[in-house]
Each structure stands twice: as structure tokens, then as C-alpha cells.
Amino acid sequence: MPRFQPEPPYRHGTPAGTAVILVNLGTPEAPTAPALRRYLKQFLSDPRVVEIPKALWWLILNGIILNIRPKKSAAKYASVWTDEGSPLRVHTERQAKLLKGLLGERGHRVEVTWAMRYGQPSVGAVLDRLKAAGHRRILIVPMYPQYAASTTATVVDEAARWLLQTRNQPEMRFLRNYHDDAGYLAALEVSVRRHWQQVGPLADGDRLLMSFHGLPRRSLDLGDPYFCECHKTGRLLAERLGLRDDQYQICFQSRFGKAEWLQPYTAPTLHAWGQAGVRRVDVICPGFSADCLETLEEIAQEGRDDFLAAGGKEYHYIPALNEAPDWIAALGDLVERHLGGWETKAEDNPQALARSLDEARKFGAAT
């Protein structure tokens, strides 16, 4: 077996292209048990996602989880699936199209596309396509505001695996995080204030809950910055909104297994608030750049049911940033900064390209 993948045909004198890839977590191809089994097997087999000894985890994953969870997860996905497909896929694709248009309006000649870390289109397949199209500068943008080894780092891992198999590697950059970026925070603030304009501001005793995806508590002990970056996002957003400490709470959702995860947990907090007489709760998920199963089913549906069943009276889920103009503008600013130093605006000098082609032909190049 060759170590490197075959190189695509190369034409001398072709200008180098620049591309941006938005990468999100992933989604099954359909809300069915077989599709969920394939997706969950890939996702839960990543050693950064589950840090359990490989042999033990293989037995648990293949002997128990993949025989039980796909059917349950498929029903949850079916409850949020749209005519266009998975919400996460739909929003990520739209974000890429809007970002490409915005960067074009700002004078940049760049390709903007998207990939999924787990599922399709894969990071490797998208990189293959961009390389074949002549893009020799690639910026990868993991769409996770807060860095975690189990999210952002897995994207870098996957790109690195592709690079290990590539003879003629493109120049590559990564956006690490944007948890305290002013544009991202401003977009979140606009989202909350727009919601309050529609349903009214919080009254005394009402709460804003900021729910982030959970991680095992052990990740914090081992040095993962995710917990701290979530708290910084929450604190800065609360300051922008002028909230007192007793008016908001940062929580963590999507706990899996029996081990301790980052606390406080979202579901028990909502239940306790309902029992304690909190009348209204507004919930936002700042760690998700696009709505998905975890926001639309777990928070918008299950969270509402838990809070109201416990005695709460009014519950609102504030959608993720998705295609909000403020967010697309902020994303454009982030990408522009990380493209710095790459020539994406000025047209390549045709005379210089012609000279380069002539020189290549002198040394035997066919094209």
C-alpha cells in the first residue's frame, strides 16, 4: 500500500487558491436506527470523545450502547428533522453560503465550504476536493466557540491524519476558539435582546439560563480549558445584558453515563427552579453555533416539559445564532483576521504567471 494518496494533476502557472472550511460536529444521514448506529460508532470511537481504556470501551460500545441507543436516538432526531434534512447540516451549509457571499462583498476571492467531523461530508473528503481544485491555502474553522479536546482538537486531529497521507501539503491554519470574541458576544446579546422585545423583559424572580454542552468533570482536572471558557462567555454576555448574578445561571447539559460531569447540570436546575416557584425561564445555548438535536430536542422540548411539570409557568428557548446577520458578520470578521497575510484580494499578476509557466516548460513540464 502506498503511504501517500495520489496527487491530482498539476498545471504550471495556475494561481494558488484559498479556501475556508466550516466544521461542525456531525449528524446521521437519516433519523433511523441504522444511520444512528453508523454515526454513533464513528463518534463514540474517537479516543478524544471517550477517554476510557480502548479494550474496555470497545466491549461497552459494541456490546451495549450500539445495541440500545440508536433506536432511542433515532426517535429524538425524528422529532427535529426537517424537510431539508438534519437541522445542524442545514444551518451549517447556509452559514457557509452566507459567509462566502459576505467575504466576496468584502473583496476576497476565497472558496467557503463546510464539513462534518463525524458523518458526511467528511473533513478528509472536503480537503481532497479543495486540493484537487488548486487550493493551496486552507483555513479550518471548527464551529465551537469554546475550545475542548473532545471537539476542536478532534477536528485538528482529522486534518492532521489527512496531511500525513498527503505528499504535496497545502498551507493550513486553524481557528482555535472565539469564546470571548466581541463580535460573537455582540451577536448573542442582539439575539437575547430581540427575544426580549418579542416576549417582554425578565421580571423579578425570572431567570436566564445559559446551557453549555457538558463534559466529564475529569476533563477539567486534566487541564481542558472548556469549563473556564464557558464561564467567561457567560459572564461577558451577562455583563452586556446588564444582568445581576441572581438573574442568570450557567449550566451544563447532555450528561452521559454515571461519572461526574461538569456542574451544575441543566435538567436538575430547571426542575429545582420549577419547584422553587420560578415563574419564567429563558434558555440560550451559547456553545452551539447552530441549532441541532441538543438544542431543539433536549433544551427546547425536554427542558420545557421538565420545567413546566415541576411548577414553572413560562419557558422560552432562544434559538442558536444560526444565520443571524450579526453572527455572519462576526464570523466574517473572525475569518478575515485568520486569513491575514494570505493574498485573497489582489488579482494574481498574469505576466508573472506566464513567466512561471515558461520557466517550467524549459525544465520539461508538459503544461
C-alpha positions in Angstrom: 0.0 0.0 0.0 1.4 3.4 -0.9 1.9 5.7 2.1 0.7 8.8 0.3 -2.5 9.4 -1.7 -2.0 10.1 -5.5 -1.6 13.7 -6.3 -4.1 15.4 -8.5 -2.9 16.7 -11.9 -1.0 19.9 -11.6 -0.9 22.7 -14.2 2.0 25.2 -14.0 1.0 28.8 -13.9 -2.3 28.1 -12.1 -2.8 30.7 -9.3 -3.0 29.3 -5.8 -6.4 29.2 -4.3 -7.5 30.0 -0.8 -10.4 28.1 1.0 -12.2 28.2 4.3 -13.9 25.1 5.8 -16.5 25.5 8.5 -16.5 22.2 10.5 -19.3 21.1 12.8 -19.7 18.1 15.0 -21.8 15.9 12.7 -25.1 14.3 12.1 -26.6 11.0 10.9 -27.7 10.7 7.3 -31.3 10.0 8.4 -33.3 9.7 11.6 -33.2 5.9 11.5 -31.6 3.3 13.8 -29.2 2.0 11.2 -28.0 5.6 10.3 -27.7 6.4 14.0 -25.7 3.2 14.6 -23.1 4.2 12.0 -22.9 7.8 13.2 -22.6 6.9 16.9 -20.0 4.2 16.2 -17.8 6.7 14.5 -18.4 9.5 17.1 -18.0 7.3 20.2 -15.0 5.5 18.9 -12.9 8.7 18.9 -10.5 8.4 21.9 -10.7 12.1 22.5 -14.5 11.9 22.9 -14.4 8.9 25.3 -11.3 8.6 27.4 -11.7 5.1 28.6 -9.2 2.2 28.0 -9.8 1.1 24.5 -10.5 -2.6 25.1 -13.0 -1.9 27.9 -14.7 0.8 25.9 -14.9 -1.5 22.8 -16.9 -4.0 24.8 -19.2 -1.4 26.3 -19.8 0.4 23.0 -20.3 -2.6 20.7 -21.9 -4.9 23.3 -24.4 -2.4 24.9 -24.6 1.1 23.6 -24.8 0.4 19.9 -27.5 -2.2 20.5 -29.7 0.1 22.6 -29.0 3.8 21.9 -29.5 4.0 18.1 -33.3 3.3 18.3 -33.8 5.8 21.1 -31.7 8.5 19.4 -33.4 8.0 16.1 -36.8 8.9 17.7 -35.3 12.0 19.1 -33.8 13.0 15.7 -37.1 12.4 14.0 -38.7 14.9 16.3 -36.5 17.7 15.0 -35.8 16.5 11.4 -36.8 18.9 8.7 -37.8 18.5 5.0 -34.3 19.7 4.1 -32.7 17.2 6.5 -30.8 17.5 9.8 -31.0 21.0 11.3 -27.3 21.0 12.0 -26.5 20.2 8.4 -29.0 22.7 7.0 -27.7 25.6 9.2 -24.0 24.8 8.7 -24.5 24.7 4.9 -26.4 28.0 5.0 -23.7 29.6 7.1 -21.0 28.6 4.6 -23.0 30.1 1.7 -23.7 33.4 3.6 -20.1 33.7 4.7 -18.9 33.1 1.1 -21.2 35.9 -0.1 -20.1 38.2 2.7 -16.4 37.7 2.0 -17.0 38.2 -1.7 -18.7 41.5 -0.9 -15.6 42.5 1.1 -13.4 41.7 -2.0 -12.0 38.3 -1.0 -11.6 35.6 -3.6 -11.9 32.6 -1.4 -13.8 29.3 -1.6 -16.0 28.7 1.5 -17.4 25.2 2.2 -18.3 23.0 5.1 -17.6 19.6 6.6 -18.7 17.4 9.5 -16.2 15.8 11.9 -18.4 12.7 12.1 -20.6 11.7 9.2 -20.7 13.3 5.8 -19.2 15.3 4.1 -16.1 14.2 6.0 -13.2 16.6 6.6 -10.9 14.4 4.5 -13.2 14.3 1.5 -13.6 18.1 1.6 -9.8 18.6 1.8 -9.4 16.2 -1.2 -11.8 18.2 -3.2 -10.2 21.5 -2.3 -6.7 20.3 -3.1 -7.8 18.9 -6.5 -9.3 22.3 -7.3 -6.0 24.0 -6.7 -6.5 25.5 -3.2 -3.1 25.6 -1.6 -4.0 27.7 1.5 -6.8 26.4 3.7 -8.3 27.8 6.9 -10.2 25.3 9.0 -12.8 26.9 11.3 -14.2 24.5 14.0 -17.6 25.9 14.8 -17.2 25.5 18.6 -16.9 28.9 20.4 -15.2 27.3 23.5 -12.2 25.0 22.9 -12.3 21.4 24.2 -10.1 18.5 23.4 -13.2 16.4 22.6 -14.4 18.9 20.0 -11.9 21.4 18.5 -8.9 19.1 18.9 -10.7 16.3 17.1 -11.0 18.5 14.0 -7.3 19.2 14.1 -6.6 15.5 14.6 -8.6 14.7 11.5 -6.9 17.3 9.4 -3.5 16.0 10.6 -4.4 12.5 9.6 -5.2 13.8 6.1 -1.9 15.7 6.0 0.0 12.6 6.9 -1.2 11.0 3.7 -0.6 14.0 1.5 2.7 14.4 -0.4 2.2 18.0 -1.6 0.6 19.6 1.5 -1.3 22.8 1.4 -0.6 25.6 3.9 -3.1 25.1 6.7 -4.4 27.2 9.6 -7.0 26.6 12.3 -9.2 28.9 14.4 -8.9 27.6 17.9 -11.8 29.3 19.7 -13.8 32.5 19.9 -15.5 32.3 23.3 -14.6 35.9 24.2 -14.7 37.5 20.7 -16.5 40.8 20.7 -18.5 40.1 17.6 -19.7 36.7 18.8 -20.7 38.2 22.1 -22.5 41.1 20.4 -24.4 38.7 18.2 -25.5 36.7 21.3 -26.6 40.0 23.0 -28.6 41.0 20.0 -30.3 37.6 20.0 -31.3 37.8 23.6 -32.5 41.5 23.3 -34.5 40.7 20.2 -36.2 37.8 22.1 -37.0 40.2 25.0 -38.5 42.7 22.6 -40.9 39.9 21.4 -41.9 38.4 24.7 -41.0 41.1 27.2 -38.1 41.5 29.6 -37.4 39.3 32.6 -39.4 40.3 35.6 -38.2 40.0 39.2 -37.5 36.4 40.0 -37.3 35.3 36.3 -34.1 33.7 35.1 -31.9 33.4 32.1 -30.2 30.0 31.9 -27.1 29.7 29.7 -26.8 26.0 28.9 -23.5 24.6 27.5 -22.8 21.1 26.4 -21.3 19.0 29.3 -18.0 17.2 29.6 -16.8 14.7 32.2 -15.5 16.6 35.3 -12.2 14.7 34.8 -11.5 16.8 31.7 -11.2 19.9 33.8 -8.9 18.2 36.3 -6.7 17.1 33.4 -6.3 20.7 32.1 -9.1 21.1 29.5 -10.0 24.9 29.4 -13.6 24.3 28.3 -15.2 24.9 31.7 -13.4 28.2 32.2 -14.1 29.4 28.6 -17.8 28.6 29.1 -17.9 30.7 32.3 -16.1 33.6 30.6 -18.6 33.6 27.8 -21.5 33.5 30.2 -20.0 36.3 32.4 -19.3 38.6 29.5 -22.8 38.0 28.0 -24.4 38.7 31.4 -22.4 42.0 31.6 -23.6 43.1 28.2 -27.2 42.3 29.1 -26.8 44.1 32.5 -27.9 41.1 34.5 -27.3 40.6 38.2 -25.7 37.4 39.5 -29.1 36.2 40.7 -30.7 36.7 37.3 -28.8 34.1 35.3 -27.1 30.7 35.7 -24.5 28.8 33.7 -25.3 25.1 33.5 -24.2 22.0 31.5 -26.4 19.6 29.6 -26.2 16.3 27.8 -24.7 14.2 30.6 -23.9 10.6 29.6 -23.0 7.7 31.9 -22.6 7.5 35.6 -19.4 9.5 36.1 -19.5 13.1 37.4 -19.7 15.7 34.7 -19.3 19.5 34.8 -21.9 21.0 37.1 -24.4 22.4 37.7 -26.5 20.2 35.4 -29.2 21.8 33.3 -32.1 19.4 33.7 -32.0 19.2 37.6 -31.6 23.0 37.7 -34.7 23.6 35.6 -36.6 21.1 37.8 -35.4 22.7 41.0 -36.4 26.2 39.7 -39.9 25.0 38.8 -40.4 23.5 42.3 -39.0 26.7 43.9 -41.6 28.9 42.3 -39.5 30.5 39.5 -42.2 31.7 37.1 -40.3 32.2 33.8 -37.1 30.8 32.4 -35.4 31.9 29.1 -32.7 29.5 27.9 -29.9 30.2 25.5 -27.1 27.8 24.4 -24.1 29.9 23.6 -21.8 26.9 22.9 -23.8 25.9 19.8 -23.2 27.9 16.6 -26.2 26.2 15.0 -29.3 24.5 16.3 -29.2 20.8 16.5 -30.6 17.8 18.4 -29.1 19.0 21.7 -30.8 22.4 21.5 -34.0 21.7 19.6 -34.9 18.4 21.4 -33.1 18.4 24.7 -33.5 22.0 25.6 -36.5 23.4 23.6 -38.6 20.3 24.2 -37.4 18.2 27.1 -36.3 21.3 29.1 -39.7 22.9 28.7 -41.5 19.8 29.8 -39.3 19.4 32.9 -39.7 23.0 34.0 -43.4 23.2 33.4 -44.1 19.8 35.1 -42.1 21.0 38.1 -44.4 24.0 38.6 -42.9 26.7 36.2 -45.3 28.8 34.2 -43.4 30.2 31.2 -40.4 28.8 29.3 -38.7 30.1 26.2 -35.8 28.7 24.2 -33.8 31.4 22.4 -32.5 29.9 19.1 -28.8 29.5 18.3 -27.2 32.2 16.2 -27.7 30.1 13.0 -27.9 32.6 10.0 -28.4 35.8 12.1 -26.8 38.7 10.1 -24.9 39.9 13.2 -23.4 36.4 13.6 -22.4 36.0 9.9 -20.8 39.5 10.1 -18.9 38.4 13.2 -17.9 35.2 11.6 -16.6 37.1 8.6 -14.5 39.3 10.9 -13.0 36.2 12.6 -12.2 34.6 9.3 -10.7 37.8 7.8 -8.3 38.1 10.8 -7.2 34.5 10.4 -6.7 34.9 6.7 -4.2 37.7 7.4 -1.1 37.6 5.3 -2.7 35.4 2.6 -3.3 37.2 -0.7 -7.0 36.9 -1.2 -7.9 40.2 -2.8 -5.5 41.3 -5.5 -5.6 39.5 -8.8 -2.6 37.4 -9.5 -0.2 39.0 -11.9 -0.9 37.3 -15.3 2.5 38.3 -16.6 4.2 36.7 -13.6 2.2 33.6 -14.1 3.1 33.4 -17.8 6.8 33.7 -16.9 6.5 31.0 -14.3 4.9 28.7 -17.0 7.7 29.5 -19.5 10.3 28.6 -16.9 8.6 25.4 -16.0 8.4 24.4 -19.7 12.2 25.0 -20.0 12.7 22.3 -17.4 10.4 19.8 -19.2 7.0 20.5 -17.8 4.2 19.4 -20.2 1.8 22.1 -19.1 
